[in-house]
Amino acid sequence: MSALLQPGMLVRHPQRPDWGVGQVQSSIGTKVTVMFPHSGKVVIDSTRVDLEPVFDT
């Protein structure tokens, strides 16, 4: 899934809905950096977490 994530895309963390909708900052290999409104900048290993794209806000 990380190959499909591009900077600027909106995503949710499936196990952390309290973080809100985040914006992808970068996606390099299996590391995705996302800025979440309620937890700040988080680096996520996409082999461990399948971020959910958000198409409607």
N, C-alpha and C positions, 0 to 999 in steps of 0.2 A: 504493500500500500504506500510506503514512503516514496516510491518512485513517482507516484501520482500527485504527491503533495508539492505544491509550488508556493513560493513566498507570496503572501497576501491572502491565501486561502483561509477560510474560517473552519475551525475544527472544535470538536468536543473530546474530552478524555472520558472514555466509557466508565471508568471506576471513580472518577472525581467530578461528578456533575456540579458540585459546589464551586468549582473553579470558573465556571461560566464558559462562554464561547471565546476561544482563543484565536489569534492570528498567527499563521506560520511565518516565521522570520527567515528560516533557512532549512534546507533539507540536503544533507551531505551523507551519502552512503545510508547507513541505518540510523543516523542521528538526526532528529528533527527538533529544531528550536522553535518554541511557541511562546508568545506573550499572552498570558491569561489575565483577565481583569482582576481576579480575586486571589491570584497567587504569584503574579509576576512572570518573569522569563524562566521557562523550564526546558531543559534538554531531555528529550524522550528517545529511548531506544525502541525503534519501530519493530524490532524482532520480539519485543516483550509486550508492547501495547499497540493495539489497532485504533488509531485515532479515527474518529467519525467525522467525515466532512459535513459541513452545515451549508445548506443551500438556501434556507429561508430563515431570516432573522426577524 
